[in-house]
Amino acid sequence: MLTHGEIWAAIDKLAERHGLSTSGLAKRAGLDPTTFNRSKRITPDGRPRWPSTESIAKILAATGETVDAFMSLLSGVSMARRTVPLIGLAQAGEGGIFDDAGFPVGTGWDAVEFPAVGDENAYALEITGDSMIPAYRDGCVVIVSPNAPVRRGDRVVVKLKEGEVMAKELKRLSAKTIELKSLNPEHADLSFNRDAVAWVARILWASQ
């Protein structure tokens, strides 16, 4: 499993490879210059703050680097790849696709190859709709980890007990409610009672 320190070290190495400071790397990617500042890597209450998949995708695009190249900066070698099942967002709402814990079950899906993410239950989900534009567009493929911990600000996949599956940003999670944010301002934020939610799984990576 990737660690907080390894991810940030890889960003530092990427900037150095291209002769940039972390601020310069952020600027080149069209991000706020302070996005990768060391002071922003830990929250005020002492918790580790992880870079978003969107910001990593932008610095890779800005430098012309691949996901494999970025992952190789973690250990100096190319990361192993694995095949994960590819599930459509509409298909995900059907019965028999996931078990009660949100792990994919069954066979017969398409598959995609992707760098290993340290979760044997990880799967790929093809986004449908525009509620997560500009981060995720219709047809974008995201890698979902049912075993990864989730916290406020994470992009997540949520399945309701009634069957609907959606990709959103986790705005707030309490013992009684879950609040979800749609990145596209044309779509309203959502709130559900926790007992209406079957499971929540974290999005780790996205194709761009």
C-alpha positions as CSV (number, residue, x, y, z in Angstrom):
1,M,0.0,0.0,0.0
2,L,1.3,3.5,-0.9
3,T,2.1,5.7,2.0
4,H,1.5,9.4,2.5
5,G,5.2,10.1,2.5
6,E,5.9,8.1,-0.6
7,I,3.3,10.0,-2.6
8,W,4.6,13.4,-1.6
9,A,8.2,12.3,-2.2
10,A,7.3,11.2,-5.7
11,I,5.8,14.7,-6.4
12,D,9.0,16.3,-5.1
13,K,11.1,14.0,-7.4
14,L,8.9,14.7,-10.4
15,A,9.4,18.5,-9.9
16,E,13.2,17.9,-9.6
17,R,13.3,15.8,-12.7
18,H,11.9,18.7,-14.7
19,G,14.0,21.4,-13.0
20,L,11.2,22.9,-11.1
21,S,10.3,23.7,-7.5
22,T,7.1,22.2,-6.2
23,S,5.5,25.7,-6.6
24,G,6.8,25.8,-10.2
25,L,5.3,22.4,-10.9
26,A,2.0,23.5,-9.5
27,K,2.0,26.6,-11.7
28,R,2.9,24.7,-14.8
29,A,-0.1,22.4,-14.2
30,G,-2.5,25.4,-13.7
31,L,-2.8,24.8,-10.0
32,D,-2.5,27.2,-7.1
33,P,1.3,27.6,-6.5
34,T,0.9,26.5,-2.9
35,T,-0.8,23.2,-3.7
36,F,2.2,21.1,-3.0
37,N,3.8,23.2,-0.3
38,R,5.1,21.2,2.7
39,S,3.0,23.2,5.0
40,K,-0.1,21.8,3.2
41,R,0.8,18.2,3.6
42,I,-0.5,18.0,7.2
43,T,-3.8,19.4,8.3
44,P,-4.0,21.9,11.2
45,D,-5.2,19.1,13.5
46,G,-2.2,16.9,12.6
47,R,-3.8,14.5,10.1
48,P,-1.9,13.7,6.8
49,R,-3.4,15.5,3.8
50,W,-3.1,13.5,0.5
51,P,-2.8,15.1,-2.9
52,S,-5.9,14.7,-5.0
53,T,-6.0,12.4,-8.1
54,E,-7.0,15.5,-10.1
55,S,-3.8,17.4,-9.1
56,I,-1.6,14.4,-9.9
57,A,-3.3,13.9,-13.2
58,K,-2.7,17.6,-14.0
59,I,1.0,17.5,-13.2
60,L,1.5,14.4,-15.3
61,A,-0.2,16.1,-18.2
62,A,1.8,19.2,-17.7
63,T,5.1,17.3,-17.7
64,G,4.3,14.7,-20.3
65,E,4.9,11.9,-17.8
66,T,2.9,8.7,-17.6
67,V,1.3,7.1,-14.5
68,D,3.9,4.3,-14.7
69,A,6.7,6.9,-14.7
70,F,5.2,8.6,-11.6
71,M,4.8,5.4,-9.8
72,S,8.4,4.4,-10.6
73,L,9.5,7.5,-8.6
74,L,8.1,5.8,-5.5
75,S,10.7,3.0,-5.5
76,G,12.9,3.5,-8.5
77,V,11.3,0.7,-10.5
78,S,8.2,0.4,-12.6
79,M,5.1,-0.6,-10.6
80,A,3.6,-4.0,-11.3
81,R,0.3,-4.0,-13.3
82,R,-2.8,-6.0,-12.7
83,T,-6.1,-6.6,-14.4
84,V,-9.2,-5.4,-12.6
85,P,-12.9,-5.8,-13.6
86,L,-14.5,-3.0,-15.5
87,I,-18.0,-2.2,-14.4
88,G,-20.4,0.4,-15.9
89,L,-22.0,2.9,-13.5
90,A,-25.5,1.9,-14.7
91,Q,-24.6,-1.8,-14.5
92,A,-23.3,-1.2,-10.9
93,G,-26.8,-0.6,-9.7
94,E,-28.0,-4.1,-10.7
95,G,-28.2,-6.9,-8.3
96,G,-25.5,-9.5,-8.1
97,I,-22.7,-7.1,-9.1
98,F,-21.4,-6.3,-5.5
99,D,-21.7,-8.1,-2.2
100,D,-22.9,-6.4,0.9
101,A,-19.5,-4.9,1.6
102,G,-19.2,-3.4,-1.8
103,F,-16.7,-6.0,-3.2
104,P,-17.3,-7.0,-6.8
105,V,-18.6,-10.5,-7.3
106,G,-19.4,-12.7,-10.3
107,T,-17.6,-13.0,-13.7
108,G,-18.1,-12.1,-17.3
109,W,-17.1,-8.4,-17.1
110,D,-14.7,-6.6,-19.4
111,A,-11.3,-5.9,-17.7
112,V,-8.7,-3.2,-17.8
113,E,-5.0,-3.3,-17.0
114,F,-3.9,-0.8,-14.4
115,P,-1.0,-0.2,-12.0
116,A,-1.5,-2.3,-8.8
117,V,-3.1,-0.3,-6.1
118,G,-2.7,-2.7,-3.1
119,D,-6.3,-3.8,-2.8
120,E,-7.2,-7.2,-4.2
121,N,-10.8,-6.1,-4.3
122,A,-10.2,-3.0,-6.4
123,Y,-12.2,-2.6,-9.6
124,A,-12.6,-0.1,-12.5
125,L,-15.8,1.9,-12.9
126,E,-16.8,3.7,-16.0
127,I,-18.4,7.1,-15.1
128,T,-21.8,8.0,-16.7
129,G,-23.2,11.5,-16.7
130,D,-21.7,14.9,-16.0
131,S,-22.2,15.5,-12.3
132,M,-18.5,15.2,-11.6
133,I,-17.3,17.5,-14.4
134,P,-14.5,18.8,-14.6
135,A,-12.8,16.0,-12.6
136,Y,-14.6,13.1,-14.2
137,R,-16.2,13.2,-17.6
138,D,-18.7,10.8,-19.1
139,G,-16.8,7.7,-20.1
140,C,-13.9,8.4,-17.7
141,V,-12.7,5.2,-15.9
142,V,-11.9,5.4,-12.2
143,I,-10.2,2.8,-10.0
144,V,-12.2,2.1,-6.8
145,S,-10.9,0.6,-3.6
146,P,-13.5,-0.9,-1.3
147,N,-10.9,-1.4,1.4
148,A,-9.4,2.1,1.5
149,P,-10.4,4.4,4.4
150,V,-12.5,7.4,3.4
151,R,-12.6,10.9,4.8
152,R,-14.0,14.3,4.0
153,G,-12.9,15.6,0.6
154,D,-12.3,12.1,-0.9
155,R,-13.9,11.3,-4.3
156,V,-16.1,8.2,-3.6
157,V,-18.5,5.8,-5.1
158,V,-21.7,5.4,-3.0
159,K,-24.3,2.7,-3.4
160,L,-27.8,3.3,-1.9
161,K,-29.7,0.3,-0.5
162,E,-32.4,1.0,-3.1
163,G,-29.8,0.2,-5.8
164,E,-28.6,3.6,-7.2
165,V,-24.8,4.0,-7.5
166,M,-23.2,7.4,-7.8
167,A,-19.7,9.0,-7.9
168,K,-19.4,12.1,-5.7
169,E,-17.1,13.9,-3.3
170,L,-17.6,13.1,0.3
171,K,-18.6,16.4,2.0
172,R,-19.5,15.1,5.5
173,L,-19.9,11.7,7.1
174,S,-21.5,11.4,10.5
175,A,-23.1,8.6,12.5
176,K,-26.5,9.5,11.1
177,T,-26.0,11.2,7.7
178,I,-23.8,11.3,4.7
179,E,-23.4,14.5,2.6
180,L,-22.2,14.3,-1.0
181,K,-20.9,17.1,-3.2
182,S,-21.4,17.2,-7.0
183,L,-18.4,19.0,-8.6
184,N,-20.6,20.3,-11.4
185,P,-22.4,23.3,-10.0
186,E,-25.4,22.5,-12.2
187,H,-26.0,19.4,-10.0
188,A,-27.2,19.8,-6.4
189,D,-25.4,18.3,-3.5
190,L,-27.1,15.3,-1.8
191,S,-27.7,14.1,1.7
192,F,-28.8,10.7,2.9
193,N,-29.5,8.9,6.2
194,R,-26.7,6.4,6.9
195,D,-29.2,3.6,7.0
196,A,-30.1,4.3,3.4
197,V,-26.5,3.7,2.3
198,A,-25.3,0.2,1.4
199,W,-21.6,1.1,1.2
200,V,-19.0,3.8,0.4
201,A,-15.8,3.1,-1.5
202,R,-12.9,5.5,-2.3
203,I,-11.8,6.5,-5.8
204,L,-8.0,6.1,-6.0
205,W,-7.2,7.0,-9.6
206,A,-8.9,8.3,-12.8
207,S,-8.1,8.1,-16.5
208,Q,-7.9,11.6,-17.9
